[in-house]
Amino acid sequence: MIGDASARAVNTPRRRKTLLAGGIIAALALGTIGSGIAYAAGGGLAPPPVNPATVHLASAVPDRVILTPTITPATTQNVSWRTSVEVTAPQVQLAPMTDGPVQATSTTPAVSTTEFATDLGYSIKYHTATLTGLTPATSYVYRVGDGETWSEWFEFATASTEPEPFSFLVQGDAQNDVKSYASRAFRAAYEARPYAKAVVHLGDLIDTDVADAEWGEWFSAAGFENAYLNVIATPGNHEYYPGPELTRYWKAQFEFPDNGPADTPEAKAMFSENTYFVDYQGVRFISLNGSQINTADLASQTAWLDQVLEENPGKWSVVSFHQPVFSVTSGRDNKTIRDAWLPIFEKHNVDLVLSGHDHAYGRGNLFANEQNLPAGASAETSQTGPVYMVTVAGPKMYVPDDPATNNWVTNGAHMRSMNRDTQMFQTVDVTGDEIHVESRKVTGELFDAFTITKSDDGTKLVTDDTVGRASGPGSTRSTINAPERPTPVIPGATDEPTAEPTDEPTDEPTPEPTDEPTDEPTGEPTTEPTDEPTAEPTDEPTGEPTDEPTGEPTTEPTDEPTSEPTTEPTVEPTEEPTTEPTTEPTSDPTSEPTTEPTAEPTDEPTDPPSHSAQLELSATGIAAGGELFLKGSGFKPNEDMEATLHSDPISLGFTKADASGDVLFSVHIPAGVPAGVHTIVLRGLESGVTAEKTITVLPVGAAPTGVKNLADTGASAVGTALAIGGFTLFAGLLVLFGVRYYRKPRQGGAV
């Protein structure tokens, strides 16, 4: 009931109008705030300064041009691009490599066009054409358009039919802030090997499968690289997020070979153009789909993998998939993948097994492959089996596990190198009987390297390297080889330059600097360096210094400086500073650069915060094959989350915490999970924080037990409630205003 003062305020006309106006404003403000809180909980506090629909709107001008390989890369080439829906005659013009404006061309129409509406409110078309009848190991120029509007001219080279040397690049997850950050890794890799023929992407190219702006940023980050190199990509879990199907962008913009598992119609449809292989100049590249590993899907991929490795016609094999065999971070364990595919990799002695997903770097091998090494090889630096590598290109980083007890060690693997909180890229040089791999930081600094040598009979040795290589083989222009840098010639200092650069160009540059400088400056001193140089210095200083220092030619500087500076400073600094700082710091940072990043992760696998995280389940028992809701709190705001079912870890899915660190999402319990008590673990992939609850898995078809409703979490629920309340208040005030307005003439009568 309204008090007297309130009643007077409402009944006073001016005050009533003021109150009504204020109420309307408050209601609108409350509704706006509520909506704003709900939006913030979704991950953004404010809209971007420029509307993404303005930035990424498609037009008749072709964009997102990309090359993808065919099953015959020596004589054919796929090219795809995007336009607005108004384009009706997409085509490619092709011409031989030229050193000037293009004169004669051939035109190929696009054979497939995919059209769909984007999340930004406009529709787009993707076009694909396959260029055929090409000459092996030949360079071409091409452009895409519709007959009137064209892209710029791009270049590519067909593969050789023989196993010729070439380089390729490797990029881990880009995923978030791709244009801002991952672009550095993309471009640094291209700068390191500008003559590379291909780039392998390891999944999670973007964060949200339907986001046209994110795909636009991915293409922007790569720049013209996608139009010059063959892109070999494997899908990650974020190409299925929020899913549940693989993003429609995949087949629209990537024209990969359709030669994957096809043992059933379902497998054929599931793995079309995402599980495939390509043979390129002696290397068989194989892409697997680590996100589709239910019983039938896993069996199809495993049988197919075994077959394509068995039938590999080349010397080398490179396998890529997103979720790694051995995990680096956040307590992950892809046991299902490891049990199925690790034996196949070891059986065929695959050369490189490349993965992402863990947002850190790790590289290693099975301990078993460090036995029975050839003479001269040491287990500290060598092994004979597959190399397993996990890497990341983008800015999102996760917490690595303790190297002493991580997923590698507990499964018989030696993680030789590990890094964290660093954007990385890899270059791979294939030359005859050798593959050389370098892992570099985005700054270009070498972090890890190794070389695989293999004879024609399959005998293999993998050896750690400490020195990088200046360049790799091959070129976009098939008539040009990678540059070889000559040894710098410094007059009067022939000894120093020869020592360093001798490794690469020793043979050619060495004769030149020796001959020319020797005639004038070096001619006399070089022939008799001991006679004349000794004669001159000996005339004056000989009297005193010659007696003692003559035996050792270098004692001239030792006489004066040695007596005072050398003896005194050496004694003092050696006793005090050397003993303390040298023993401790030398063993840690100095011994191996790799130990520095390895030691750090042990400090913070973030166990303490895990006690503050909470997890609730929508039921205490759920039938195998049923759906369960998880509600979590106490995690890092907006971090990626993963739910797993233990003790035999099964990944149940991925989601993201809201701005308050709360989580609410549903998971599907696989139908094959045996009945009994299990544990569900919810883990923050950036913080490492975990929360867990036991769950009883019931037989298929059984009714759930202990069912309860889980309310919406965090600010999103509060925001929604405030928004509803605000707009309800606004509607009520409007009704009140209408009632007052229509009642007033009746009470006052006719005027």
C-alpha positions in Angstrom: 0.0 0.0 0.0 1.3 3.5 -0.9 1.9 5.8 2.0 0.4 9.3 2.2 3.5 11.1 1.0 3.8 8.8 -1.9 0.1 9.1 -2.7 0.3 12.9 -2.7 3.3 12.8 -5.0 1.5 10.5 -7.5 -1.7 12.6 -7.4 0.0 16.0 -7.9 -0.1 16.5 -11.7 3.4 17.9 -12.1 5.0 15.5 -9.8 3.0 12.7 -11.3 4.3 13.5 -14.7 7.8 13.8 -13.4 7.6 10.5 -11.6 6.1 8.9 -14.7 8.8 10.2 -17.0 11.5 9.2 -14.5 10.0 5.7 -14.2 10.0 5.3 -18.0 13.6 6.4 -18.2 14.6 4.1 -15.3 12.7 1.2 -16.9 14.5 1.8 -20.2 17.8 2.1 -18.4 17.2 -1.0 -16.4 16.2 -2.9 -19.6 19.3 -1.7 -21.3 21.6 -2.5 -18.4 20.1 -6.0 -18.2 20.7 -6.6 -21.9 24.2 -5.2 -21.5 25.0 -7.5 -18.7 23.7 -10.5 -20.7 25.9 -9.4 -23.6 28.9 -9.0 -21.4 28.4 -12.4 -20.1 28.5 -13.7 -23.6 32.1 -12.5 -23.8 32.1 -8.8 -25.0 31.8 -5.6 -23.0 31.3 -3.4 -26.0 30.7 -3.7 -29.7 33.8 -3.3 -31.9 34.6 0.2 -33.1 33.9 -0.7 -36.7 31.0 -3.0 -37.6 32.4 -6.4 -38.9 29.7 -6.5 -41.5 31.3 -3.3 -43.0 34.8 -4.7 -42.9 34.0 -8.2 -44.3 31.1 -7.5 -46.7 31.6 -9.4 -50.0 31.5 -7.7 -53.4 32.2 -8.5 -57.0 35.9 -8.0 -56.3 37.3 -11.5 -55.5 38.8 -12.1 -52.1 39.9 -15.0 -49.9 41.8 -16.5 -52.8 43.4 -19.9 -51.9 45.3 -22.8 -53.5 44.6 -26.3 -52.3 46.2 -29.5 -53.7 44.7 -32.1 -55.9 45.6 -35.8 -56.0 47.8 -35.0 -59.0 49.7 -31.8 -58.0 52.1 -32.1 -60.9 49.5 -31.6 -63.5 46.4 -30.0 -61.8 45.7 -27.3 -59.3 42.6 -26.2 -57.2 41.9 -22.5 -56.6 39.0 -21.1 -54.6 37.7 -17.6 -53.8 34.8 -15.6 -52.4 32.5 -12.9 -53.9 29.0 -11.4 -53.4 26.0 -13.4 -54.7 25.7 -11.1 -57.7 28.6 -12.8 -59.4 27.3 -15.3 -61.9 30.2 -16.2 -64.2 33.2 -17.0 -61.9 36.4 -18.0 -63.8 40.1 -18.3 -63.7 42.6 -17.0 -66.2 45.9 -18.8 -66.5 49.1 -18.0 -68.3 52.8 -19.2 -68.4 55.2 -17.3 -66.1 56.1 -14.0 -67.7 58.5 -11.2 -66.8 56.1 -8.5 -68.0 52.4 -8.0 -68.6 50.4 -11.1 -69.4 49.7 -11.5 -73.1 48.1 -14.9 -73.9 45.8 -16.7 -71.4 43.4 -19.6 -71.1 40.1 -19.4 -69.2 38.7 -22.0 -66.9 35.1 -21.6 -65.5 34.5 -22.4 -61.8 33.0 -25.9 -61.5 31.3 -25.5 -58.1 29.7 -22.5 -56.4 28.5 -22.6 -52.8 26.1 -19.8 -51.6 24.9 -19.2 -48.1 23.9 -16.4 -45.6 26.5 -15.3 -43.1 26.1 -14.5 -39.4 26.7 -10.8 -40.3 23.5 -10.5 -42.3 24.8 -10.7 -45.9 25.1 -13.6 -48.2 28.2 -14.8 -50.0 29.4 -17.2 -52.7 32.5 -19.4 -52.8 33.8 -20.5 -56.2 36.2 -23.3 -57.0 38.0 -24.2 -60.3 40.4 -27.0 -61.0 43.1 -26.1 -63.5 44.1 -29.2 -65.6 46.6 -30.2 -68.3 49.5 -28.4 -66.5 53.1 -29.1 -67.1 55.0 -30.6 -64.1 57.6 -28.5 -62.3 56.4 -25.4 -64.2 55.5 -21.9 -63.0 52.3 -20.1 -63.9 50.5 -16.8 -63.2 46.7 -16.7 -62.7 43.9 -14.4 -61.6 40.2 -15.0 -60.6 37.2 -13.0 -61.5 34.0 -12.9 -63.5 35.1 -11.6 -66.9 34.9 -7.9 -65.9 36.1 -7.7 -62.4 39.4 -9.4 -61.6 41.9 -10.0 -58.8 45.5 -9.2 -59.1 47.8 -11.8 -60.8 49.2 -14.5 -58.5 51.8 -17.2 -59.1 52.2 -20.9 -58.4 54.4 -23.8 -59.5 53.3 -27.3 -60.1 55.0 -30.2 -58.3 57.6 -32.3 -59.9 56.8 -35.9 -60.8 60.0 -36.9 -59.0 61.0 -36.5 -55.3 62.7 -33.2 -55.8 63.8 -31.1 -52.8 61.3 -28.6 -51.4 60.2 -26.8 -48.2 56.9 -26.5 -46.4 55.6 -24.6 -43.3 53.7 -25.8 -40.3 51.2 -23.6 -38.3 49.5 -24.6 -35.1 46.2 -23.2 -33.7 45.6 -19.6 -34.8 42.0 -19.5 -33.3 41.8 -16.1 -31.5 42.7 -12.6 -32.5 44.0 -14.1 -35.7 44.6 -10.9 -37.6 46.2 -9.2 -34.6 48.5 -11.9 -33.5 48.6 -15.1 -35.6 49.4 -13.0 -38.6 52.9 -12.5 -37.2 53.5 -16.3 -37.1 52.1 -16.7 -40.6 54.3 -14.0 -42.1 57.4 -14.9 -40.1 57.3 -18.5 -41.4 56.9 -17.2 -45.0 59.8 -14.9 -44.5 61.9 -17.8 -43.2 61.1 -20.0 -46.2 59.9 -17.7 -49.0 60.3 -20.6 -51.5 58.1 -23.0 -49.6 55.6 -25.0 -51.7 53.0 -25.8 -49.0 51.7 -24.9 -45.5 50.2 -27.4 -43.1 47.6 -26.0 -40.7 46.8 -28.1 -37.6 43.2 -27.2 -36.8 41.4 -24.5 -34.8 42.0 -22.0 -37.6 39.3 -19.9 -36.1 37.3 -19.9 -32.8 33.6 -20.1 -34.0 32.7 -22.1 -37.0 30.0 -19.8 -38.4 31.8 -16.4 -37.8 32.4 -14.9 -41.2 34.5 -12.1 -39.6 36.9 -14.7 -38.1 37.3 -16.5 -41.4 38.0 -13.1 -43.0 40.7 -12.4 -40.4 42.3 -15.8 -41.0 42.6 -15.0 -44.7 43.8 -11.5 -44.0 46.5 -12.8 -41.6 47.9 -15.1 -44.3 47.8 -12.3 -46.9 48.9 -13.4 -50.4 50.5 -16.5 -49.0 47.3 -18.6 -49.4 47.2 -17.7 -53.1 50.9 -18.8 -53.6 51.2 -21.9 -51.5 49.2 -25.1 -51.4 47.3 -25.1 -48.1 46.9 -28.5 -46.4 44.6 -28.1 -43.4 43.1 -30.5 -40.8 40.0 -29.6 -38.8 40.0 -28.9 -35.1 37.3 -29.0 -32.5 36.6 -25.3 -33.1 35.7 -26.0 -36.7 32.9 -27.9 -35.0 32.1 -25.1 -32.4 29.2 -24.6 -31.7 28.5 -27.2 -34.3 27.5 -30.0 -34.1 28.5 -30.4 -37.8 31.7 -29.4 -39.4 31.6 -25.7 -40.4 30.0 -25.1 -43.8 33.0 -22.9 -44.6 35.3 -26.0 -44.8 34.1 -27.5 -48.1 33.1 -24.1 -49.5 36.6 -22.6 -49.3 38.9 -25.7 -49.2 38.8 -28.0 -52.1 40.8 -31.0 -50.7 41.0 -34.5 -52.2 38.0 -36.7 -51.6 40.0 -39.9 -51.0 39.3 -40.5 -47.3 37.7 -43.4 -45.5 34.8 -44.8 -47.6 34.1 -48.2 -46.1 30.4 -47.1 -45.5 28.3 -44.4 -47.0 28.2 -42.7 -43.5 32.0 -42.7 -43.4 32.3 -41.4 -46.9 30.0 -38.4 -46.0 31.6 -37.8 -42.6 35.2 -37.6 -43.8 34.8 -36.1 -47.3 37.6 -33.5 -47.8 38.7 -33.4 -44.2 40.4 -36.8 -43.9 42.6 -37.2 -47.0 46.1 -37.7 -48.4 48.3 -35.9 -50.9 51.5 -37.1 -52.5 54.0 -34.2 -53.1 57.5 -34.8 -54.4 58.2 -37.9 -52.3 56.2 -36.9 -49.2 52.8 -38.4 -48.4 50.8 -35.8 -46.4 47.9 -37.4 -44.4 45.2 -35.4 -42.7 43.1 -37.1 -40.0 40.0 -35.8 -38.1 40.7 -36.1 -34.3 37.2 -34.6 -33.5 35.3 -37.6 -35.0 36.5 -40.6 -33.0 33.3 -42.4 -32.0 33.6 -46.1 -32.4 32.6 -46.5 -36.0 34.3 -43.2 -37.1 37.6 -44.2 -35.3 37.6 -47.7 -36.8 37.1 -46.2 -40.3 40.0 -43.8 -39.9 42.3 -46.3 -38.3 41.9 -48.9 -41.1 42.2 -46.2 -43.8 45.4 -44.8 -42.1 47.0 -48.2 -42.0 46.3 -48.7 -45.7 47.5 -45.4 -47.0 50.7 -45.7 -45.0 51.2 -49.2 -46.3 50.7 -48.0 -49.9 52.9 -44.9 -49.6 54.9 -44.7 -52.8 57.4 -42.2 -51.4 60.1 -42.2 -48.9 58.5 -39.8 -46.4 55.2 -39.6 -44.4 53.8 -36.6 -42.5 50.5 -37.1 -40.6 48.5 -34.1 -39.2 45.5 -34.0 -36.9 44.4 -31.6 -34.2 44.2 -33.5 -30.8 47.7 -34.9 -30.0 48.8 -38.4 -29.2 50.8 -37.0 -26.2 49.4 -33.9 -24.5 51.5 -31.0 -23.2 49.0 -29.0 -21.1 46.1 -28.8 -18.8 45.9 -32.5 -17.7 44.7 -33.6 -21.1 44.8 -37.2 -22.2 43.7 -38.3 -25.7 43.8 -41.9 -24.8 41.3 -43.0 -27.5 43.4 -41.5 -30.2 46.7 -42.8 -28.7 45.4 -46.4 -28.4 44.2 -46.5 -32.0 46.8 -44.5 -33.9 50.1 -44.7 -32.0 50.6 -48.4 -33.0 50.0 -47.5 -36.6 52.5 -44.6 -36.5 55.1 -46.9 -34.9 54.4 -49.8 -37.2 55.1 -47.7 -40.3 57.7 -45.5 -38.7 56.0 -42.3 -39.7 58.4 -39.4 -40.0 56.4 -36.5 -38.5 53.2 -36.6 -36.5 51.9 -33.0 -36.2 49.2 -31.7 -33.8 47.9 -28.5 -32.1 45.1 -28.1 -29.5 47.3 -27.7 -26.4 48.4 -24.1 -26.9 52.0 -24.8 -26.1 55.0 -26.5 -27.7 56.2 -30.0 -27.2 58.4 -32.4 -29.3 59.6 -35.9 -28.6 59.5 -39.6 -29.2 59.0 -43.0 -27.5 61.8 -44.0 -25.1 61.8 -47.4 -26.9 63.2 -45.8 -30.0 66.3 -44.6 -28.1 67.6 -48.2 -27.9 70.0 -50.0 -30.3 71.3 -46.8 -31.9 73.9 -46.9 -34.7 77.6 -46.4 -33.7 78.3 -42.9 -32.7 74.7 -41.9 -31.9 73.7 -41.0 -28.4 70.2 -41.4 -26.8 70.6 -37.9 -25.4 70.4 -36.5 -28.9 69.1 -39.3 -31.2 66.3 -41.8 -31.8 65.1 -43.9 -34.6 61.2 -43.6 -34.6 58.5 -41.1 -35.4 58.7 -37.5 -34.1 55.6 -36.3 -32.3 55.2 -32.5 -32.2 52.5 -30.2 -30.7 52.7 -26.5 -31.6 50.7 -23.2 -31.5 50.7 -20.1 -33.7 48.1 -17.9 -32.1 48.1 -15.9 -28.8 46.0 -18.1 -26.6 48.3 -20.1 -24.2 47.5 -22.9 -21.7 49.4 -24.1 -18.6 51.8 -27.0 -19.3 51.9 -30.0 -17.0 54.9 -31.0 -14.9 57.5 -32.4 -17.3 58.4 -35.1 -14.7 54.8 -36.5 -14.6 53.2 -35.3 -17.8 51.2 -37.2 -20.4 54.4 -38.1 -22.4 56.3 -39.7 -19.5 53.4 -41.6 -18.2 52.9 -43.2 -21.6 56.5 -44.1 -22.4 57.4 -41.0 -24.4 60.4 -38.6 -24.0 59.4 -34.9 -24.4 62.8 -33.6 -25.6 61.7 -30.0 -26.0 58.9 -27.9 -24.5 58.0 -24.2 -24.6 55.1 -22.1 -23.2 53.5 -18.7 -23.7 55.2 -18.3 -27.0 53.9 -18.1 -30.6 55.7 -20.6 -32.8 56.1 -21.7 -36.4 57.9 -24.6 -38.1 59.9 -24.8 -41.3 60.5 -28.2 -42.9 63.2 -28.8 -45.6 63.0 -32.1 -47.6 66.2 -32.8 -49.5 66.9 -36.3 -50.8 67.7 -38.6 -47.8 67.1 -35.9 -45.2 64.3 -33.9 -43.6 65.4 -30.9 -41.5 62.9 -29.3 -39.1 63.2 -26.0 -37.2 60.8 -24.6 -34.6 61.2 -20.9 -34.2 59.6 -18.3 -32.0 57.5 -15.6 -33.8 60.5 -13.3 -33.4 62.5 -15.6 -35.7 64.7 -17.0 -32.9 65.5 -20.7 -33.2 64.1 -22.7 -30.3 64.3 -26.3 -31.4 65.6 -28.2 -34.4 66.3 -31.7 -35.6 67.2 -33.7 -38.7 65.8 -37.0 -39.9 68.1 -39.0 -42.2 66.8 -42.1 -44.0 68.4 -44.5 -46.4 66.5 -46.2 -49.3 66.2 -49.3 -47.2 64.3 -47.4 -44.5 67.1 -47.2 -42.0 66.4 -44.0 -40.1 68.1 -41.7 -37.5 66.6 -38.6 -35.9 69.2 -36.2 -34.4 68.7 -33.0 -32.4 70.3 -29.9 -33.9 71.5 -26.7 -32.2 72.1 -24.6 -35.4 69.5 -23.4 -37.9 69.9 -23.2 -41.6 69.8 -19.9 -43.5 67.4 -21.1 -46.2 65.7 -24.1 -47.8 65.4 -25.6 -51.2 63.0 -24.9 -54.0 61.3 -21.7 -55.3 57.9 -20.5 -56.5 59.6 -19.7 -59.7 60.8 -23.2 -60.9 63.9 -21.8 -62.7 65.3 -20.2 -59.6 66.9 -22.0 -56.7 67.1 -20.8 -53.1 69.9 -18.3 -52.5 73.3 -19.4 -51.2 75.1 -16.7 -49.3 78.8 -16.2 -50.1 81.3 -15.9 -47.3 82.0 -12.2 -46.5 85.5 -11.1 -47.5 87.2 -8.8 -45.0 90.6 -7.6 -46.2 93.4 -8.3 -43.8 91.2 -10.7 -41.7 91.1 -13.9 -43.7 91.2 -16.2 -40.7 88.1 -15.1 -38.9 85.5 -15.1 -41.7 86.7 -18.4 -43.0 86.1 -20.2 -39.7 82.4 -19.3 -39.3 80.9 -19.5 -42.8 82.9 -22.4 -43.9 80.0 -24.8 -43.1 77.7 -23.6 -45.8 79.7 -22.0 -48.7 83.2 -23.1 -47.9 84.1 -24.5 -51.3 83.6 -21.6 -53.6 84.2 -18.4 -51.6 87.3 -19.7 -49.8 89.7 -19.7 -52.9 88.7 -16.1 -53.8 89.4 -14.3 -50.6 92.7 -16.2 -50.3 94.0 -15.4 -53.7 93.2 -11.7 -54.1 94.1 -10.3 -50.7 97.2 -12.5 -50.6 98.8 -10.6 -53.5 98.9 -7.2 -52.0 98.3 -7.1 -48.3 98.8 -10.7 -47.5 101.4 -11.6 -50.1 104.5 -10.7 -48.1 103.2 -11.3 -44.6 101.4 -14.6 -45.6 104.4 -16.3 -47.2 106.6 -15.5 -44.3 104.4 -14.4 -41.5 106.9 -15.5 -38.9 110.0 -13.8 -40.5 108.9 -10.3 -41.2 106.2 -9.7 -38.6 108.5 -11.2 -36.0 111.6 -9.3 -37.2 109.9 -5.9 -36.9 108.4 -6.3 -33.5 111.5 -8.0 -32.3 113.8 -5.1 -33.1 112.4 -2.8 -30.5 110.8 -5.0 -27.9 113.2 -7.9 -28.5 115.7 -6.8 -25.9 113.5 -7.6 -22.9 110.4 -9.4 -24.0 112.1 -11.9 -26.4 113.9 -13.8 -23.7 110.8 -14.8 -21.8 108.0 -14.6 -24.3 109.8 -15.9 -27.4 108.7 -19.4 -26.8 105.1 -18.4 -27.1 104.5 -15.8 -29.8 101.5 -14.4 -28.0 103.3 -13.3 -24.8 103.9 -9.8 -26.1 100.5 -8.6 -24.9 100.9 -11.0 -21.9 103.9 -9.1 -20.5 102.3 -5.9 -19.7 98.6 -6.7 -19.4 99.2 -10.1 -17.9 101.3 -9.1 -14.9 98.8 -6.6 -13.6 95.3 -7.0 -15.0 95.4 -10.7 -15.5 96.8 -11.9 -12.2 94.9 -9.6 -9.9 91.4 -9.6 -11.4 91.6 -13.3 -12.0 92.2 -14.2 -8.4 89.5 -12.0 -6.9 86.6 -12.6 -9.2 87.4 -16.2 -9.4 87.1 -16.8 -5.7 84.0 -14.9 -4.8 81.7 -14.3 -7.8 82.6 -17.5 -9.6 81.8 -19.9 -6.9 78.4 -18.5 -5.9 76.8 -17.4 -9.2 78.4 -20.0 -11.3 77.3 -23.1 -9.6 73.6 -22.3 -9.4 72.8 -20.2 -12.5 75.1 -22.2 -14.7 73.4 -25.5 -14.1 69.9 -24.1 -14.8 69.8 -21.4 -17.4 73.2 -22.0 -19.0 73.2 -25.7 -19.5 70.3 -26.0 -21.9 68.1 -23.2 -23.2 65.2 -25.6 -23.4 65.2 -26.2 -19.7 64.2 -22.6 -19.0 60.8 -23.0 -20.5 60.5 -26.5 -19.2 61.2 -25.5 -15.6 58.6 -22.7 -15.6 55.5 -24.8 -16.3 56.1 -26.9 -13.2 55.5 -24.0 -11.0 51.9 -23.4 -11.9 49.8 -26.2 -13.0 47.4 -24.2 -10.8 46.4 -26.8 -8.3 45.4 -24.4 -5.4 42.7 -22.5 -7.4 41.1 -25.8 -8.3 39.6 -26.0 -4.8 37.6 -22.9 -5.4 35.9 -24.2 -8.5 32.5 -25.9 -8.2 30.6 -28.3 -10.4 26.9 -29.4 -10.3 25.2 -32.0 -12.4 21.6 -32.1 -13.6 21.3 -35.7 -12.4 23.2 -38.2 -10.2 22.6 -41.0 -12.7 22.3 -40.8 -16.5 21.8 -43.6 -19.1 24.6 -44.2 -21.6 23.7 -42.2 -24.7 21.9 -39.6 -22.6 22.3 -35.9 -22.2 23.6 -34.3 -19.0 23.8 -30.6 -18.0 26.9 -29.3 -16.2 27.0 -26.1 -14.1 30.4 -24.8 -13.1 31.8 -21.7 -11.3 35.1 -20.3 -10.1 36.9 -20.5 -13.4 38.8 -17.8 -15.3 36.5 -15.3 -17.1 35.9 -16.2 -20.7 38.4 -19.1 -20.8 37.9 -22.3 -22.8 36.6 -25.3 -20.9 36.7 -29.0 -21.5 34.6 -31.7 -19.9 36.0 -35.3 -19.6 34.6 -38.6 -18.3 37.0 -40.6 -16.2 38.7 -43.0 -15.3 39.3 -43.9 -18.9 39.3 -40.3 -20.1 36.7 -39.5 -22.8 36.3 -36.0 -24.0 32.7 -34.9 -23.6 33.0 -31.5 -25.3 34.3 -27.9 -25.1 32.6 -24.7 -24.1 33.6 -21.3 -22.8 33.2 -19.7 -19.4 31.3 -16.4 -19.2 32.6 -13.1 -18.0 32.1 -14.2 -14.3 33.9 -17.5 -14.8 30.6 -19.5 -14.7 29.7 -22.3 -17.1 26.4 -24.0 -18.1 26.4 -26.5 -21.0 25.2 -29.9 -21.9 27.2 -33.0 -22.7 26.4 -36.3 -24.4 27.4 -39.5 -22.5 28.6 -41.9 -25.3 26.4 -45.0 -25.7 29.4 -47.3 -25.3 30.4 -46.1 -21.8 30.0 -49.1 -19.4 27.5 -48.8 -16.6 28.9 -47.9 -13.2 30.3 -45.0 -11.2 32.4 -42.6 -13.2 33.8 -39.1 -12.6 33.1 -36.0 -14.7 35.9 -33.4 -14.7 35.4 -29.8 -15.8 38.7 -28.1 -16.5 39.7 -24.5 -17.5 42.2 -24.9 -20.3 43.9 -21.6 -19.7 44.0 -21.6 -15.9 44.3 -25.3 -15.3 41.5 -25.1 -12.6 39.4 -28.2 -12.3 36.2 -29.3 -10.6 34.8 -32.8 -10.5 31.7 -34.8 -9.6 30.9 -38.5 -9.6 28.1 -39.7 -11.9 26.5 -43.1 -12.2 26.2 -44.2 -15.8 23.1 -46.4 -16.2 22.3 -48.9 -18.9 21.1 -47.5 -22.2 17.4 -46.5 -22.0 17.3 -46.3 -18.2 15.5 -43.3 -16.6 17.8 -40.7 -15.0 18.1 -40.5 -11.2 18.4 -37.6 -8.9 17.2 -35.1 -11.5 17.3 -31.4 -10.8 17.1 -28.2 -12.8 20.2 -26.1 -13.1 19.4 -22.4 -13.4 21.2 -20.1 -15.9 24.6 -19.1 -14.5 26.2 -15.8 -13.6 25.6 -12.4 -15.0 23.8 -13.7 -18.0 20.9 -14.8 -15.8 21.0 -11.7 -13.8 21.1 -9.6 -16.9 18.1 -11.4 -18.4 16.1 -11.0 -15.2 16.9 -7.3 -15.0 16.0 -6.8 -18.6 12.7 -8.6 -18.2 11.9 -6.7 -15.0 12.9 -3.4 -16.6 10.7 -3.8 -19.6 7.8 -5.1 -17.5 8.1 -2.0 -15.4 8.1 0.1 -18.5 5.0 -1.6 -19.8 3.2 -1.1 -16.5 4.0 2.6 -16.4 2.6 2.9 -19.9 -0.6 1.3 -18.8 -0.8 3.6 -15.8 -0.2 6.6 -18.0 -3.0 5.5 -20.4 -5.5 4.9 -17.6 -4.8 8.3 -16.1 -5.1 9.9 -19.5 -8.5 8.4 -20.4 -10.0 8.9 -16.9 -9.2 12.6 -16.7 -12.0 13.9 -19.0 -14.6 11.8 -17.2 -13.7 13.1 -13.8 -13.4 16.7 -14.9 -16.6 16.7 -17.1 -17.1 18.8 -20.3 -15.4 22.1 -20.5 
